[in-house]
């Protein structure tokens, strides 16, 4: 009665389809987290580079942040669209570069806050929230990269 040629019933087919859907939803959710982190990195790299127009010296760290954010954005698109194993390492590279900048910047901001007593505590809170997002993205990308079976 309605048996498939390979012996699987309709329940097994529905179960397999639901598992595939769950994997797809998780891949798109992970890709969204990567893209959010990339947009934050792009925003900061562009805004910090543009402050150079007002006399602040240029730093190569801003260019590195920009490249890392671009790599992370490309990795986000590939994570959502491709299934190849090598595509999982692009977000690791981008997240590592972005995390390297934000860890350094947050540590400097915390040093200035405790040393000189910044007046605006919300700046420190925002920096810590951004750092948490970036480190979460890095941890997620490393975990996904290590799950590669190809």
C-alpha positions as CSV (number, residue, x, y, z in Angstrom):
1,X,0.0,0.0,0.0
2,X,1.9,3.0,-1.3
3,X,5.4,1.5,-0.5
4,X,8.4,3.1,-2.1
5,X,10.7,1.0,-4.2
6,X,13.6,1.2,-1.7
7,X,11.4,0.1,1.2
8,X,11.0,3.4,2.9
9,X,7.6,4.5,4.0
10,X,6.1,7.9,3.8
11,X,7.0,8.6,7.5
12,X,10.7,8.1,6.8
13,X,10.5,10.4,3.7
14,X,8.7,13.1,5.8
15,X,11.3,12.7,8.5
16,X,14.2,13.1,6.1
17,X,12.5,16.2,4.5
18,X,12.1,17.7,8.0
19,X,15.7,17.1,8.9
20,X,16.9,18.7,5.6
21,X,14.7,21.7,6.3
22,X,16.1,22.0,9.8
23,X,19.7,22.0,8.5
24,X,18.8,24.6,5.9
25,X,17.2,26.9,8.5
26,X,20.3,26.6,10.7
27,X,22.6,27.4,7.8
28,X,20.6,30.5,7.0
29,X,20.6,31.5,10.7
30,X,24.3,31.1,10.9
31,X,24.8,33.0,7.6
32,X,22.6,35.9,9.1
33,X,24.9,36.1,12.2
34,X,27.9,36.2,10.0
35,X,26.4,39.0,7.8
36,X,25.4,41.0,10.9
37,X,29.0,40.8,12.2
38,X,30.3,41.7,8.8
39,X,28.1,44.8,8.5
40,X,29.2,45.9,12.0
41,X,32.8,45.5,10.9
42,X,32.2,47.3,7.6
43,X,30.5,50.2,9.4
44,X,33.3,50.7,11.9
45,X,36.1,50.4,9.3
46,X,34.5,52.9,7.0
47,X,33.5,55.4,9.8
48,X,37.0,55.2,11.4
49,X,38.7,55.6,8.0
50,X,36.5,58.7,7.3
51,X,37.5,60.3,10.6
52,X,40.9,60.6,9.0
53,X,39.5,63.5,7.0
54,X,39.3,65.4,10.2
55,X,43.0,65.0,11.1
56,X,43.0,61.7,12.8
57,X,46.0,59.6,11.5
58,X,45.3,56.7,9.2
59,X,45.8,53.2,10.6
60,X,46.3,50.0,8.7
61,X,44.1,48.3,11.3
62,X,41.1,49.9,9.7
63,X,42.0,48.5,6.3
64,X,42.5,45.1,7.9
65,X,39.1,45.3,9.5
66,X,37.6,46.2,6.2
67,X,39.2,43.2,4.5
68,X,38.2,40.9,7.3
69,X,34.6,42.2,7.2
70,X,34.5,41.6,3.4
71,X,35.8,38.1,3.8
72,X,33.1,37.4,6.5
73,X,30.4,38.8,4.2
74,X,31.5,36.6,1.4
75,X,31.6,33.7,3.8
76,X,28.1,34.5,4.9
77,X,26.8,34.3,1.4
78,X,28.7,31.1,0.7
79,X,27.5,29.5,4.0
80,X,23.9,30.1,3.0
81,X,24.3,29.1,-0.6
82,X,27.1,26.5,-1.0
83,X,27.6,23.1,0.5
84,X,31.3,22.6,-0.2
85,X,33.6,22.1,2.8
86,X,36.1,24.7,1.9
87,X,33.5,27.5,2.0
88,X,33.2,27.0,5.8
89,X,36.8,28.3,6.3
90,X,36.2,31.7,4.7
91,X,34.1,32.9,7.7
92,X,36.8,31.6,10.0
93,X,39.4,33.8,8.3
94,X,37.1,36.8,8.2
95,X,35.9,36.4,11.8
96,X,39.5,36.0,13.0
97,X,40.6,39.2,11.4
98,X,37.6,41.1,12.7
99,X,37.9,39.6,16.2
100,X,41.6,40.5,16.2
101,X,40.7,44.2,15.7
102,X,37.8,44.3,18.1
103,X,39.6,42.5,20.9
104,X,42.5,45.0,20.6
105,X,40.2,48.0,20.4
106,X,38.0,47.0,23.3
107,X,41.1,46.3,25.5
108,X,42.4,49.8,24.7
109,X,39.0,51.3,25.4
110,X,38.7,49.5,28.7
111,X,42.2,50.7,29.7
112,X,41.3,54.3,28.9
113,X,38.0,53.9,30.8
114,X,39.7,52.6,34.0
115,X,42.8,54.8,33.7
116,X,41.2,58.2,32.7
117,X,37.5,57.6,33.6
118,X,35.6,58.1,30.4
119,X,32.4,60.1,31.0
120,X,30.2,58.0,28.7
121,X,29.7,54.5,30.1
122,X,27.4,53.5,27.2
123,X,30.5,53.6,24.8
124,X,32.0,50.8,26.9
125,X,28.8,48.8,27.0
126,X,28.4,49.1,23.2
127,X,32.1,48.0,22.7
128,X,31.5,45.0,24.9
129,X,28.3,44.1,23.1
130,X,30.1,44.4,19.7
131,X,33.0,42.2,21.0
132,X,30.5,39.6,22.2
133,X,28.9,39.5,18.8
134,X,32.3,39.2,17.1
135,X,33.6,36.5,19.4
136,X,30.4,34.6,19.1
137,X,30.7,34.7,15.3
138,X,34.3,33.5,15.6
139,X,33.4,30.6,17.9
140,X,30.5,29.7,15.6
141,X,32.7,29.8,12.5
142,X,35.5,27.7,14.1
143,X,32.9,25.2,15.3
144,X,31.4,24.9,11.8
145,X,34.8,24.7,10.1
146,X,35.8,21.8,12.4
147,X,32.6,20.0,11.5
148,X,33.7,19.7,7.9
149,X,33.7,16.2,6.7
150,X,34.8,16.9,3.1
